[in-house]
Amino acid sequence: MRQTQVAHPHASRRFPALLMVVCVMVSGCVSAPAHASETGIQGTVLWGPVQPGPTRLGQTDEAPLSASFTVYGPENAVARFRSDEKGNFEVSLPPGDYTIVPNKDTPIPYPGKQKTKVTVPEDGYAVVTIRLDTGMK
């Protein structure tokens, strides 16, 4: 015996509406791809010397520093960041030339004069080590 299915009279109208709802839900779950080439500066902040007197052969006289910095572009400040307790930092910036300056509360002599110039490449991060002078001799 052959069974016949009877289509619901409104089924043809429901399918496009249901399809649209599913598409909207799925598109809301899929995020836009991140920029394939994020750019900026990452690195480490060290200060030294950290002990008075001569440095012994084979020993470093620098230590990581957690401090606040301002990044200047050609005309003005464009970003601020703080290095962590291991001296590491990362700041996202568009490609270009920048100057990193320690903020006034950094425990070094003349923080505004201890500048680090960095060029952010078109693709990826510039990797730098910022070395700050403690003034200790």
C-alpha positions in Angstrom: 0.0 0.0 0.0 1.4 3.3 -0.9 1.3 6.1 1.6 0.8 9.6 0.4 2.0 12.6 2.4 0.0 15.7 2.3 2.1 18.9 2.4 1.0 21.5 4.8 -0.5 24.4 2.9 1.8 27.0 4.6 5.0 24.9 4.4 6.3 26.6 1.2 6.0 30.0 3.0 7.8 28.8 6.1 10.9 27.4 4.5 12.3 30.7 3.2 11.6 32.4 6.5 13.2 29.5 8.5 16.2 29.5 6.2 16.6 33.3 6.7 16.5 32.9 10.5 19.1 30.1 10.4 21.4 32.2 8.2 21.1 35.2 10.5 21.9 33.0 13.6 24.9 31.4 11.9 26.3 34.7 10.7 26.0 36.1 14.2 28.1 33.2 15.5 30.9 33.6 13.0 33.2 36.5 13.8 34.9 38.5 11.2 38.5 37.4 10.6 41.1 39.3 12.5 43.5 41.4 10.5 46.0 39.0 9.0 48.8 41.4 9.8 48.7 43.0 13.2 51.5 45.4 13.8 53.1 47.1 16.8 56.0 46.9 19.3 56.8 44.1 21.7 59.8 43.6 23.9 61.5 43.8 27.2 62.5 46.6 29.6 65.8 46.3 31.4 67.5 48.7 33.7 71.1 48.8 35.0 73.5 48.8 36.4 71.7 47.4 39.4 74.8 47.0 41.6 77.5 49.5 42.4 81.1 48.9 41.2 82.5 46.9 38.3 80.5 44.2 36.6 82.0 40.7 37.0 82.9 38.9 33.8 80.0 36.6 32.8 77.4 38.3 34.9 74.8 40.7 33.8 74.2 43.9 35.7 70.7 44.5 34.3 67.3 43.5 35.7 63.7 43.5 34.3 61.7 46.7 35.1 58.0 47.2 35.4 57.3 50.8 34.4 54.9 53.0 32.5 55.8 54.4 29.1 54.3 56.8 26.5 54.7 56.2 22.8 55.0 59.3 20.6 54.3 59.5 16.9 55.6 62.3 14.7 53.3 64.9 16.3 52.0 63.7 19.6 51.4 60.8 22.1 49.7 57.9 20.4 49.8 55.1 23.1 50.6 54.3 26.7 51.7 50.9 28.1 53.2 49.3 31.2 55.7 46.6 31.2 55.0 43.6 33.5 57.1 42.4 36.4 59.4 40.5 34.0 59.8 43.7 31.9 57.7 42.3 29.0 55.3 44.5 27.0 53.3 44.6 23.8 51.5 47.5 22.2 49.6 47.5 19.0 50.4 50.3 16.6 50.1 51.0 12.9 53.3 50.9 10.8 55.6 53.9 11.2 58.3 55.6 13.3 57.8 56.0 17.1 59.7 57.2 20.2 59.1 55.4 23.5 59.7 57.5 26.6 59.5 56.4 30.2 56.9 58.3 32.3 58.1 60.7 35.0 57.4 58.2 37.8 60.0 55.7 36.4 62.7 55.4 39.1 65.6 56.5 36.9 67.4 59.8 36.4 65.9 62.0 33.7 63.3 59.6 32.3 62.3 62.0 29.6 65.8 61.9 28.2 66.0 58.1 28.0 64.2 57.7 24.7 64.1 54.6 22.4 63.3 55.0 18.7 61.4 52.2 17.0 60.1 51.6 13.5 57.0 49.4 13.3 57.1 47.3 10.1 54.3 46.9 7.6 53.7 43.4 8.8 54.3 42.1 12.3 55.8 43.5 15.4 59.1 45.4 16.0 61.0 43.6 18.8 63.0 45.8 21.0 64.9 45.7 24.3 64.6 49.0 26.1 67.7 49.6 28.3 67.4 52.3 30.9 70.3 53.7 32.8 69.9 53.7 36.6 72.7 56.2 37.0 74.6 53.9 39.4 78.3 53.7 38.9 
